[in-house]
Amino acid sequence: MKKKFEYLRVVQENGKYRLYDPYGVEQKDIYVRDIMCEKALLNGQCIRYNIESGTSMRKPIEMFNDRQLKEVEVKTSNNIEADPILNFIHNESVDLRPKTLVMPDLKWKYLVRSAMRSKNIMMTGAAGCGKTMAAKKLVEALDRPHYNLKKIITHDELLLMQKDLRIKIKSVKKLES
């Protein structure tokens, strides 16, 4: 699910206002008016920036503090780096994704995780959305065997086949009598 709001902390450095997200990363691509930053800084507030509309509001700083990484989350991220498989999935697998494959990082990580765990992967979607390409790129990236089921009969196709079979059986019975 895509984030709707970004919570930002305002810091004044050398007469300029800088915006930082809860992870401590400066957000240079987000613009908030100087007067809004000045008032947020004076009142001990944070900025809630609406990503979709580009509007911003001042909110209590506690809303920003609640989004900062907690000690438990930091320990979890250290566990990811300690386990080579988790480290590969979370950090290195994104580099294996081909540039021709347009897919969000999170979906690619889920795909890699399923393949690493030797799970069957079932992808659904409209024709031409990239299911086969994603599977082939995953196989190439992980150097795994690829099994492609050419035809899976849908329920509608099965009903049509049964209807055709009944018509053929009726015509054979008419010929016999």
Buried (B, 14 or more C-beta within 10 A) or exposed (E): EEEEBBBBBBEEEEEEBBBBBBEEEEBEEBEBEEEBBEBBBEEEBBBBBEEEEEEBEBBEBEBBEEBEEEEEEEEEEEEBEEEEEBBBBBEEBEEBBBEEBEBEEEEBBEBBBBBBEEEEEEEEEEEEEBBEBBBBBBBEBBEEEEEEEEEEEEEEEEEEEEEEEEEEEEEEEEEEE
